[in-house]
Amino acid sequence: MKSQQMTRRGFLVRTGAVAAVPWFVPAKARGTRQEVAPSERIVLGAIGIGPRGRYVLGRMLDEADVQFVAICDVQASRREAVKAMARAKYGNDDCASYIDMHELLARKDIDAVLVATGDRWHSLGSILAAKAGKDVYSEKPCGITIGDCQALADAMNRYGRVFQAGTQRRSISNFQFAVHLARSGKLGRIHTLHASIYKLRVLYDWLPAEPEPPREVVDWDRWLGPAPWRPYNKQYVQGRWRGYFDFDSGATLLDWGAHTVDLCQWANGSDGTAPIDYEPAGDTIYARYANGVKLVMRPDGWMGLGTCPVRFEGDEGWVETGDNGDVAVHPASLQQQRKLFVTRGTDPAQHTRNFLDCMKSRSRTAANADVMRSSHIACHAAAIAWQLGRKVTFDPVAEAFVADDRANRMRTRAQRAPWRI
């Protein structure tokens, strides 16, 4: 080394994922969040930032140790919206703007990226970022196929990157409380887990073709990315891509299932594995873990506690909670256990803070790549059963369906050149 000094960036690059403990006390813990030394700042870029991405980015901009420097999006309107956020935060126009994510990822000063593109780009964008030496916070679903999720997790482990899936309910207290009751034995032996999902659907048609705008306004080819080509229609880029097989994942099951099945996995102590049987019945899918616990994925029949509800049932009690923060529990005396869990709604601030802290300590996040891998695979396996209209059996060790060639072919999709994993 030419100098005896080592920057924070240099430390992160050289240590990779091997450090097990924090190497400094975060500014938050020292009570000096408004004054953060440049060497302690995390330099952040963002890729594909629409309404959800701006919400998450806003929480990251609230952190004193984050310096946001670059936005990449194929839509000019979204690039300008994010630049306006940076301008309001920093009082300058220093935030760089890119159409091609490779240009952003080539910047050596960027430590981490927020990937909040459409679903079809999540896995590839995250993998490219990992190869470029960046840590990654990716919105969910993190991959639109089982193969995407496998490749993403493998890449994060191979390159030693810190990864956080945007399944922020792992960091929200009413859901943490429900999981605590299930895992601590307060409900007795758990026998059934319930996860809310959207009413399932798959669309295969095309919207009517419209003239493509100039590349600087919308780069349609890059917007499609790995998805099959189809003619431009402005409704796609305005958000009406959801539900279309080419762009979406798992018949929309992962829109909520990525959160709720993930919470059920956590409650059952099943991170690293998945159910072994999946059987559809209308819009409900019944699954079973190797330990005999049942998982029910259903769109209705809930107690009205907000979106994304989950319910855990045991021999001695049950708990149900959702996004409004309320918790219904039996026996009622278990509510006394909740005083350690402060409700925060659906705000991802704790989840993004966990990501930033883990970047500094090089430790694993609450929703790390392996946690994402198993819970997303469980969702995809359920969606495949629903699309086939029959029961399937899954081997969670091999991550393959048992003696089922048709289901196994659905674990991956062809990707359009040159955007391939």
Residue pairs with C-beta under 8 A, 6 or more apart in sequence:
6 14
7 39
8 39
8 40
8 41
8 360
9 43
9 109
9 111
11 23
12 111
12 359
12 362
13 133
15 362
16 160
16 362
17 157
17 160
17 161
17 162
17 362
18 160
18 362
19 361
19 362
19 363
20 361
20 362
20 363
21 361
21 363
22 357
22 360
22 361
22 363
23 360
23 361
24 40
24 360
26 65
26 357
26 360
27 33
27 35
27 36
27 40
27 64
27 65
28 64
28 353
33 63
33 64
33 65
34 64
35 64
36 64
36 65
40 65
40 360
41 65
41 66
41 67
42 65
42 66
42 67
42 111
42 112
42 356
42 359
42 360
43 67
43 69
43 109
43 110
43 111
43 112
44 60
44 66
44 67
44 68
44 69
44 110
44 111
44 112
44 113
44 114
45 68
45 69
45 70
45 71
45 72
45 104
45 105
45 107
45 110
45 112
45 113
45 114
45 134
46 53
46 57
46 68
46 70
46 71
46 72
46 82
46 113
46 114
46 115
46 116
47 72
47 73
47 101
47 104
47 113
47 114
47 115
47 116
47 117
47 121
47 125
47 129
48 72
48 73
48 74
48 78
48 115
48 116
48 117
48 118
48 121
48 125
49 57
49 71
49 73
49 78
49 81
49 82
49 114
49 116
50 78
50 116
50 239
52 116
52 139
53 114
53 116
53 139
54 81
54 82
54 85
55 348
56 114
56 116
56 137
56 139
56 166
56 348
56 352
57 68
57 82
57 85
57 114
57 116
58 85
59 347
59 348
59 349
59 352
60 66
60 68
60 114
60 137
60 352
60 356
61 68
61 85
61 86
61 89
62 349
63 352
63 353
63 356
65 356
66 356
68 86
68 89
68 90
68 95
69 94
69 95
69 96
69 107
69 109
69 110
70 95
70 96
70 97
70 98
70 104
70 107
70 110
71 78
71 79
71 82
71 83
71 86
71 95
71 96
71 97
71 98
71 104
72 79
72 97
72 98
72 99
72 100
72 101
72 103
72 104
73 79
73 82
73 99
74 99
74 218
74 219
74 220
74 222
74 223
75 217
75 218
75 223
75 237
76 216
76 217
76 218
79 97
79 99
80 97
82 95
83 93
83 95
83 97
86 94
86 95
87 93
87 95
96 104
98 104
99 215
99 216
99 219
99 222
100 222
101 125
101 128
102 128
104 110
104 113
105 113
105 128
105 129
105 132
105 134
106 132
110 134
111 134
111 135
111 359
112 134
112 135
112 136
112 137
112 162
112 355
112 359
113 125
113 129
113 134
113 135
113 136
113 137
114 137
114 138
115 121
115 122
115 125
115 126
115 129
115 136
115 137
115 138
115 139
116 138
116 139
116 166
117 125
117 139
118 223
118 241
118 247
119 141
119 144
119 247
119 248
119 249
119 254
120 144
120 224
120 225
120 226
120 227
120 246
120 247
121 225
121 226
122 138
122 139
122 140
122 141
122 142
122 143
122 144
122 148
122 152
123 142
123 143
123 144
123 148
123 149
123 151
123 152
123 421
124 148
124 225
124 226
124 415
124 419
124 420
124 421
125 138
126 136
126 138
126 142
126 152
126 155
126 156
126 163
127 151
127 152
127 155
127 421
129 136
129 161
130 136
130 155
130 156
130 158
130 159
130 161
130 163
131 155
131 159
133 159
133 161
134 161
135 161
135 162
135 163
135 355
135 359
136 156
136 161
136 162
136 163
136 164
137 163
137 164
137 166
137 352
137 355
138 152
138 163
138 164
138 165
138 166
139 166
140 165
140 166
140 167
140 254
140 258
140 259
140 372
140 376
141 249
141 250
141 254
141 255
141 258
141 376
141 379
142 148
142 149
142 152
142 165
142 166
142 258
142 372
142 376
143 149
143 150
143 151
143 152
143 249
143 376
144 247
144 248
144 249
144 250
144 413
145 249
145 380
145 410
145 411
145 412
145 413
146 376
146 377
146 380
146 381
146 399
146 411
146 412
147 411
147 412
147 413
147 421
148 412
148 421
149 372
149 373
149 376
149 377
149 380
150 373
150 377
150 399
151 421
152 163
152 369
152 372
152 373
153 369
153 370
153 372
153 373
155 161
156 163
156 368
156 369
157 369
157 370
162 355
162 358
162 359
162 362
162 363
162 364
162 365
163 365
163 368
163 369
163 372
164 351
164 352
164 354
164 355
164 358
164 365
164 366
164 367
164 368
165 258
165 367
165 368
165 369
165 371
165 372
166 348
166 351
166 367
167 258
167 259
167 262
167 367
167 372
167 375
168 346
168 347
168 348
168 350
168 351
168 352
168 367
169 175
169 259
169 262
169 263
169 308
169 346
170 176
170 262
170 263
170 266
170 351
170 366
170 367
170 371
171 348
171 350
171 351
171 354
171 366
172 343
172 344
172 345
172 346
172 347
172 350
172 351
173 341
173 342
173 343
173 344
174 321
174 325
174 326
174 327
174 341
174 343
175 263
175 310
175 321
176 341
177 319
177 321
177 327
177 337
177 338
177 341
178 263
178 267
178 310
178 312
178 319
178 320
178 321
178 327
179 263
179 266
179 267
179 312
180 186
180 337
180 341
181 187
181 312
181 317
181 319
181 329
181 334
181 337
182 190
182 267
182 268
182 312
182 314
182 319
183 266
183 267
183 269
186 316
186 317
186 334
186 337
187 312
187 313
187 314
187 315
187 316
187 317
187 318
187 319
188 314
188 315
188 316
188 317
189 314
189 315
189 316
190 267
190 268
190 293
190 312
190 313
190 314
191 292
191 293
191 294
191 313
191 314
191 315
192 293
192 294
192 295
192 296
192 312
192 313
193 264
193 267
193 268
193 293
193 294
193 295
193 296
193 310
193 311
193 312
193 313
194 264
194 295
194 296
194 297
194 298
194 309
194 310
194 311
194 312
194 313
194 320
195 256
195 257
195 260
195 261
195 263
195 264
195 295
195 296
195 297
195 298
195 310
196 256
196 260
196 297
196 298
196 299
196 302
196 307
196 308
196 309
196 310
196 322
197 252
197 253
197 255
197 256
197 257
197 260
197 283
197 285
197 297
197 298
197 299
198 252
198 253
198 255
198 256
198 299
199 252
199 283
199 299
200 251
200 252
200 253
200 283
200 299
200 383
200 386
201 243
201 251
201 252
202 243
202 245
202 248
202 251
202 387
203 243
203 244
203 245
204 244
204 245
206 230
206 231
206 233
207 233
207 235
207 236
207 240
208 233
209 231
209 232
209 233
210 231
210 232
210 233
210 234
211 232
212 218
212 220
212 232
213 220
213 232
218 232
218 237
220 232
220 237
223 236
223 237
224 230
224 416
225 416
225 419
226 415
226 416
226 419
226 420
226 421
227 246
227 247
227 416
228 246
228 414
228 416
229 416
230 246
236 247
241 247
241 248
242 248
242 252
242 255
243 252
249 380
249 383
250 257
250 379
250 380
250 382
250 383
250 384
251 383
251 386
251 387
253 285
253 297
253 379
253 382
253 383
253 386
254 376
254 379
254 380
254 383
256 307
256 308
257 297
257 379
257 382
258 375
258 376
258 379
259 308
260 297
260 308
260 309
260 310
261 295
261 297
261 375
261 378
261 379
261 382
262 367
262 371
262 372
262 375
263 310
264 270
264 295
264 310
264 312
265 271
265 274
265 371
265 374
265 375
265 378
267 310
267 312
268 289
268 291
268 293
268 295
270 289
270 374
271 370
271 371
271 374
271 375
272 370
272 374
273 289
273 290
273 374
273 396
273 397
274 289
274 374
274 375
274 377
274 378
274 381
274 394
274 396
275 287
275 288
275 289
275 295
275 378
275 381
275 382
275 394
275 396
276 288
276 289
276 290
276 393
276 394
276 395
276 396
277 287
277 288
277 391
277 392
277 393
277 394
278 285
278 286
278 287
278 381
278 382
278 384
278 385
278 391
278 392
278 394
279 285
279 286
279 287
279 385
279 390
279 391
279 392
280 286
280 382
280 385
280 386
280 389
280 390
280 391
283 298
283 299
284 296
284 297
284 298
284 299
285 296
285 297
285 298
285 382
285 385
285 386
286 294
286 295
286 296
286 297
287 294
287 295
287 296
287 297
287 378
287 381
287 382
288 294
288 295
289 295
290 396
295 378
297 382
302 309
302 311
302 320
302 322
303 309
303 320
303 322
303 328
305 320
305 321
305 322
305 323
305 324
305 326
305 327
305 328
306 322
306 323
306 324
306 325
306 326
307 322
307 323
308 322
308 323
308 346
309 320
309 321
309 322
309 323
310 320
310 321
310 322
311 318
311 319
311 320
312 318
312 319
312 320
317 329
317 330
317 331
317 334
318 329
318 330
319 327
319 328
319 329
319 330
319 334
320 327
320 328
320 329
321 327
321 328
323 345
323 346
324 345
325 343
325 344
325 345
327 335
327 338
329 335
344 350
351 366
351 367
354 365
354 366
355 365
358 364
358 365
374 396
377 396
377 399
380 411
381 392
381 394
381 401
384 392
384 401
384 407
384 410
384 411
385 391
385 392
385 407
387 410
388 406
388 407
388 410
392 401
392 404
392 407
393 401
393 402
393 403
393 404
394 400
394 401
394 402
395 401
395 402
399 411
400 408
400 411
401 407
401 408
401 411
415 421
